[in-house]
């Protein structure tokens, strides 16, 4: 346990959730992209419902889950949602964004919103990492959002 760091991280998480300049539908896109990248069972379980409540369609959420290309998901997203999805997907995959992607997202979001988008992604990368390391389970009776790999079962057996 790390109560001091955990408490500070919770303060950051609270700020990202409650003081974010991004509309919730855009923040949820970022969180889902990160959760899908990590295949974080609990993160996806918690935020899929929040994304639906924020106004994202089940179809768009399904495309995020399988890391669809921007061209495949485009018909199901608004212009700003597609720009955020493209930004998040590119940053997660390449660890950078192209000038064109940055210019597109910056044309639709304020500088503060782009900064908050980066902080949201960074926070949820840390959350997903931690949830995966400690194998935080989803509620009993709920199906795992992502298929477990044989390596996941091997790790579980080593911990037993």
Secondary structure, DSSP 8 states (H G I E B T S, - for coil): --HHHHHHHHHHHHHHHHS-SS-HHHHHHHHHHHHHHHT-HHHHHHHHHHHHHTT--HHHHHHHHTT--HHHHGGGS-HHHHHHHHHHHHHHHHSS--HHHHHHHHHHS-HHHHHHHHHHHHHHHHHHHHHHHTT----TTS--SS---HHHHHHHHHH-
